Amino acid sequence: MSIQIFTTGGTIDGLDYGSEDHAPKMHGSLVTKLLSHARITVEYSIEELFAKDSKFIIPKDRDFICQKCVECKKDKIIITHGTAAMALTAKCILQKNIPKTIVLTGAAIPINKENSDALFNLGAALTAVQSLGHGVYITMNGKIFSADNVRKNHAKGIFENER
């Protein structure tokens, strides 16, 4: 089994969104570095699609993510994504009816900061993508959510079921 990981930026990748132009200051995904030290024994490959704060992901970006998922030869895909708009991207992918297992994950605390939840969430995504059937899911906060029943509770900073 081989897993494709697509990175799109977000807090999970430790990006600096402090600049006025919202351009992250980044040289390669930190997700790649983290996974190389995590003693993961499953085969995976990583491709950086772009590096954006998810608040600034536009429909064209979501279409690109969907296109990459469709074109991917692997049927197990993880997408690292900013949490602000992760549920929206998951719902967009779900609408495409792609016959693959696709799991989105992110982090509340950047990967390069103390007490980051990034490694935990990536580990959960790696386990989920191998265990779940075809569909689109989000793994956050120790839970797995179906893309058709998830939202981010911005006040609490967690993901939860919509209904």
Helices and strands as residue ranges (DSSP letters): E 2-7, G 11-13, H 30-36, E 43-48, G 54-56, H 59-71, E 76-80, H 86-95, E 101-105, H 118-131, E 135-140, E 143-146, G 147-149, E 151-153, E 158-160
